[in-house]
Amino acid sequence: QVSPVESGGGRVQPGGSLRLSCVLPERIFSMFAVGWYRQAPGNERELVASITTIDHTRYADSVKGRFTISRDNAKNTVYLQMDSLKPEDTAIYYCNRAPWRQEDYWGQGTQVTVSS
C-alpha cells in the first residue's frame, strides 16, 4: 500500500455524527504520528486532529470537544468520530502523517457534507 485509503464520509444534517476511517501504509502508521486533514473549496488543507504512536492527541480549536481521533494498531487504521457537526465542517477529509512531508502520497479523501 502506498496511499492512505479514507472512508465513511456522507451527508448529514447539522448536529449529526459521522465516523471516518483511514487505512495507512504500515511504514507510516507504525512509526509516526498521524492525523486527519480537511480541505474546503477555496481553502488550504488544514490539520484538524492528530494522534501519536502513544495516543497523545491534539485538535484544532474549531473541532475541539466535538471530534475524537483514535487508532487501531492491529489494523493500521485511524478513526475520526465527528459529533455535533456544523455546516462549516463540510470538506473533503484526508488522513496522513502529521505533520505531512513532501514525499507522502495522498489518498482520494472522503467527502463530508453538513447541510439541512
C-alpha distance (Angstrom), angle and dihedral (degrees) to the residues before:
residue distance angle dihedral
Q1 . . .
V2 3.78 . .
S3 3.80 105.8 .
P4 3.79 131.7 44.5
V5 3.81 116.0 -104.9
E6 3.79 115.2 -143.2
S7 3.82 127.4 -167.2
G8 3.77 142.7 160.5
G9 3.78 103.2 71.4
G10 3.77 124.9 134.0
R11 3.77 146.0 131.5
V12 3.80 119.7 -61.8
Q13 3.77 137.1 165.7
P14 3.81 121.1 -107.8
G15 3.79 109.2 -77.9
G16 3.78 92.6 29.5
S17 3.79 130.6 120.6
L18 3.78 138.5 -125.4
R19 3.80 133.8 179.5
L20 3.79 117.7 -146.1
S21 3.79 124.5 -160.3
C22 3.77 130.8 -163.3
V23 3.79 131.3 -175.0
L24 3.79 111.5 -153.5
P25 3.78 131.5 -166.2
E26 3.79 108.3 -85.5
R27 3.81 92.6 -126.6
I28 3.81 89.3 62.0
F29 3.77 100.7 34.5
S30 3.80 95.5 51.6
M31 3.80 97.6 48.2
F32 3.81 109.9 30.2
A33 3.74 143.9 48.0
V34 3.79 110.7 -97.7
G35 3.75 132.3 -159.1
W36 3.76 151.0 179.3
Y37 3.78 119.8 -106.6
R38 3.77 130.4 -174.2
Q39 3.77 136.4 -160.9
A40 3.76 125.3 -164.2
P41 3.82 121.8 -166.2
G42 3.79 110.1 -75.2
N43 3.80 93.0 9.0
E44 3.79 134.9 104.4
R45 3.78 118.8 -106.7
E46 3.80 107.9 -95.1
L47 3.78 133.8 -164.8
V48 3.80 109.8 -122.2
A49 3.81 102.6 173.1
S50 3.78 138.6 4.6
I51 3.79 138.1 -175.9
T52 3.79 129.9 -163.8
T53 3.79 127.7 -140.7
I54 3.81 87.7 -95.9
D55 3.80 93.8 49.5
H56 3.77 100.1 -102.7
T57 3.78 106.7 153.2
R58 3.79 135.5 -158.0
Y59 3.78 130.8 -174.2
A60 3.76 137.7 -165.5
D61 3.79 112.0 -111.1
S62 3.80 90.2 -116.0
V63 3.82 92.7 63.9
K64 3.79 102.7 28.8
G65 3.79 111.3 129.6
R66 3.81 93.0 15.2
F67 3.82 105.0 60.4
T68 3.81 127.6 54.6
I69 3.80 124.3 -165.8
S70 3.80 122.2 -158.5
R71 3.80 138.7 163.4
D72 3.80 138.0 -143.0
N73 3.78 108.1 -151.2
A74 3.80 93.6 -168.0
K75 3.81 90.8 59.1
N76 3.84 101.4 34.8
T77 3.80 84.4 -124.5
V78 3.78 132.8 140.3
Y79 3.79 122.4 -163.5
L80 3.78 134.9 -158.4
Q81 3.79 117.2 -158.9
M82 3.79 107.6 -161.5
D83 3.80 118.8 -166.0
S84 3.80 133.1 172.1
L85 3.79 89.4 24.8
K86 3.80 119.0 -160.2
P87 3.81 130.9 -159.0
E88 3.81 88.7 -109.3
D89 3.81 88.9 63.3
T90 3.80 88.3 69.8
A91 3.81 107.8 120.7
I92 3.78 144.9 104.5
Y93 3.80 108.1 -79.2
Y94 3.79 122.3 -146.3
C95 3.78 135.1 177.5
N96 3.79 129.3 -146.7
R97 3.75 145.1 130.7
A98 3.80 112.5 -43.9
P99 2.92 111.8 -104.2
W100 3.77 94.4 20.1
R101 3.79 123.2 -136.0
Q102 3.79 131.8 -141.3
E103 3.79 92.1 -108.7
D104 3.83 94.0 55.4
Y105 3.79 120.0 108.8
W106 3.79 119.9 -134.1
G107 3.78 125.6 -140.4
Q108 3.79 127.5 -137.1
G109 3.77 92.6 -91.9
T110 3.79 126.7 -142.5
Q111 3.79 124.0 -96.6
V112 3.80 118.7 -123.9
T113 3.79 116.8 -170.0
V114 3.80 121.7 -176.7
S115 3.78 111.1 -168.8
S116 3.76 140.8 134.1
